[in-house]
């Protein structure tokens, strides 16, 4: 059985680390380069970096920040935000990332998933899914809708269908973020996470809502996720990555203990 991963997420705006709740009220909380280095030293399995306003502002990602982070860490590094072409993907990989995360661009141009997988391999293509709970309808039978542009635009696309379609197109991994749970620290949206994990055979990263290490354990056990994405609980020093992993291991999850 593969080890479950713990992945700190760095949301970056204008080159600075930021954090909000339900995609709103973002505040500046520090330097992403120094923070990435600290999480690497604490035992993170991977780092995710999102330039959170690149797509909405219709611009490319800040490659200089990507390069500076990549120089400080020696674990897998996934980068997303403002990536809308194979050329953009290549630039991010050349800047030091191992994986590309596409979200809004993939919804608007699904062929980008296939193009990226053909150029760089499925293992390099992560599709980020921002998901909103909505009433069940004919078009949204799961009750979960895909939203793009940092939660600003609802798409009328069913999240379970989209997850399966992404896998068919060549995605190697899905990062499933619940907008309703994001930043609340009340726990992951386990119904959403488990539903998608059961619907696909590629790894699913649970995102949105971690408040305690127990929430992380529940995401990989009850939720069936391959990894737990975290932000607030480590950004604000409530728990270290070591504490999170130690708790998960004590509950029976297989995790890599680096120290």
N, C-alpha and C positions, 0 to 999 in steps of 0.2 A: 504494500500500500504506500502510495506517495505521501510524503509529509505535507501537512497543511501549512500554508504560507501566511505570514503576517506582513502586510504591505502598508506602510505609511503613505498617505497621499498628501502631496504638496500642491495646493491650489495657489496659483501665482497670478497676480494682476499688476501690470506695470513693473514687472521685475521684482515684486515683493510678495512674501508669503501672506496669504489672506485666509479668513475663515468666516463663514456666515451660517445662517440657519434657514433651511428650506430654500436655499439659493438666494437669500436676501440678507441685507444688513451686514455685508462683509466689512471686516475691520483688518487693519494691518497688524500682523503678529510677528514679523521678523524677516530675517534673511534666509531665503530658500537654500542657498549653498551651504551655509553653516549648519542649518537644520538637517539637510540631507546627510552631511558627514556624520553628525551626531547619531542619527538613526542607523546608519551603516555600522558605526562602532558599537551600538547597543544590540545589534543582532538582527536587524530587519532582513527579511529574505529577498526583498525587492523594494524599489522605490517607484512611485507613480508621480509624475509631474504633469499638471494640467495648467495651461495658459487659459484661464477661464473666460476671458473676454475676446479672445482672438477671433472666434467664429462670428460672434455678434458684431464685432467691429470690422469684419471683413478684411483681416490682415493676416500676415504670416506669424508664426510663433517667434518668440524671442530666442534665437539660436545661441546668442552669447551666454544666456543664463543656462541653457542646456549644456553647453560646452563646459561651463564652470562647475556644474553639478557632476557631470560625467568624470571630470578630472579628480573628484574627491571620493568617489565611491567605486567599489569593486564587486558589485552584485548586479543582477539584472535591473535595467532602468527602462521604464515605459514612459513615453511622452505623448501628450495629446493637446489639441487646441489649434485651430486654424490650419489643419492639414487637409488639403482638398485635392491633391494630385499625387501621382507616383513620384514626381520630382520633389514635392514637399517631403514625402516619406524618405526619399534618398538623402535629402539635406539633413533631416533629423537623425537618421542612422549615422551619417558621416560626422555629425556633431557629437556622437558618443552614445546614443540610445541603442538598446538591444531590441526594443519593441516599439511599435507605433500604435497609438490609441486613436481611433476615429469614431466620431459620434454623429454630430449634425451632418457632416459631409457624406457619411455613409448612408444616412436616411435619404438625403437629397439625390445621391448618385450611388445606388447599391453596387454598380459595376466596379467602384473603387475598391471594394473588398476583394473581388476576384483579381483585379489588376495588381493590387499590393501583394496578394498571396502568390501570384505567378512570378512577380519580380523578386520577392524577398523570402518567400516561404510562409506557410500558414502560421508557423510558430511566432512570426514577427508581427502578426496582425491581431490586435485586440479591438473588439468593437465595444465601445462604451454605450450603455443604454440608460438614459434618464427616464424614469417611469413614474407616472402619476396614477393613483387609484381613482377610478371613475365608475359610474353606474354601468352594470352589464348591459350591453346592447348588441344588436346584430353585427355591427362593425367592430365592437370591442367585446367579444364573448368572454374573455378572461377577466374583464374588469380592470385591466391595467393598460394604460395608453402610453405610447412613446411621445416624448416631448423633446424638442431641440432648442438650440441657442440658449443654453444655460437655464432651461426651464421657462423660457419666454414664449415658446410657440408649440401649441398642441398640434399633433399630426394626424389624428384619427386612425392610427395604426395600432393593431393589437400587439402587445409586448411578447406574448408567447409565440405568435406567428412570426414576428420579426426575429426572435432569437433563433428559431429553426431555420429561417431563411438565411440569416447570417452564416450559420454553420454550412448550409448548402453552398453558399458563395465562396467559402474558403477561410472564414475566420478561424483562428486557432484558439481563441479565448473570448469570453464575454465578461464585461464588468457591469454588473446590474445594480444601479443606484436608485433607491427609492427617494423621490423628492419629498414625500410626506414624512419620511423618517430622518432625512438629511440634517445633521447638526443637532438633533433633538437630544441625543444621548439616551433615548428610551429603548434602544435595541433595534436590530435589523428587522426589516419587513420579511419575516420568515416564510409567509405564504407565497409571496412573490419569488423569493430566492429558491425555495424548494420546487415550485412549479416549473421554473425555467431549468433548474438543474436536472429535473426528471425528463424534460422535453428535449434536451440535447445531450450529446456524448462528449462535447468539448468542455474544458474546465470553466467553471463559473466563479467569479469573484463577487462576494457579497459586499455591498457598499451602502452607506447611509444609516446612521443611527447608533453606532457603537458608543456605549457609555461606560461599560465595565468589561473586564476580561471574560466574564461569564457570557456576555452577549456574543463575544467572538467565538467562544466554544459552541454556543447554540447555532451560530451561522454555519459552522463546519460539520456539526453533528445533525441537528434537526433540519437545518437548511440545506444540507448536502453540498455546501460550497467547497471549492478547492482552496480558497483563500479568503481572508477577512481583511478588507481595506479599513484603515483607521485614520483619524485625523485629530479631532478635538481632544480626545482623552490623552494623547501623547503631546500634542502641541502645547497644551496648558499644564503639562507636568503632573497630571492626576495619576498616571501610571507610566512606568517605563516599558519599553518593548520586552525587556527581560521578565518583568512581572506578568505581563500579558501571556507570554509563552509558558512561563512556569505554571500559571493557573490552568491554561489549556491542557498542558501535559498531565497535571494532577487529576484532571477530570477524565483523562483517557484519550485525548487527541494526540496523534503522532505529529510532533513538531520538531524542528531542528533547534537544539539548545547549543548556542555557539560559545558560551563562556565557561 
